[in-house]
């Protein structure tokens, strides 16, 4: 839950920074980091863990 909330936060913050300041490195990095977290969380939910 915490990771998915962090992913949403980074995606939102990154998108806002891109809209406000344009495509700057920090905004793109934050957006990419959030997107990576979201994909990681989604893949973990998709694959059942039986360990």
C-alpha positions in Angstrom: 0.0 0.0 0.0 2.8 2.4 0.9 4.7 1.7 -2.3 1.7 2.2 -4.4 0.9 5.5 -2.7 4.5 6.6 -3.2 4.2 5.6 -6.9 1.1 7.8 -7.3 2.8 10.6 -5.5 5.9 10.5 -7.7 3.8 10.2 -10.9 1.6 13.2 -9.8 4.6 15.3 -8.7 6.5 14.5 -11.9 3.6 15.3 -14.1 3.0 18.6 -12.3 6.6 19.6 -12.6 6.6 18.7 -16.3 3.5 20.8 -16.9 4.9 23.8 -14.8 8.6 23.8 -15.7 8.6 21.9 -18.9 10.5 18.6 -19.5 13.3 19.0 -17.0 15.6 16.3 -15.8 14.3 16.2 -12.2 10.7 16.0 -13.3 11.4 13.2 -15.8 13.4 11.3 -13.2 10.6 11.6 -10.7 8.0 10.5 -13.2 10.1 7.6 -14.4 10.7 6.5 -10.8 7.0 6.6 -10.0 6.1 4.7 -13.1 8.7 2.1 -12.3 7.3 1.7 -8.8 3.8 1.4 -10.2 4.9 -1.3 -12.7 6.8 -3.2 -10.0 3.7 -3.1 -7.6 1.4 -4.2 -10.5 3.7 -7.1 -11.4 3.9 -8.3 -7.8 0.2 -8.3 -7.5 -0.2 -10.2 -10.8 2.3 -13.0 -9.9 1.2 -15.0 -6.9 3.9 -15.5 -4.3 3.9 -19.1 -2.9 7.1 -18.9 -0.8 
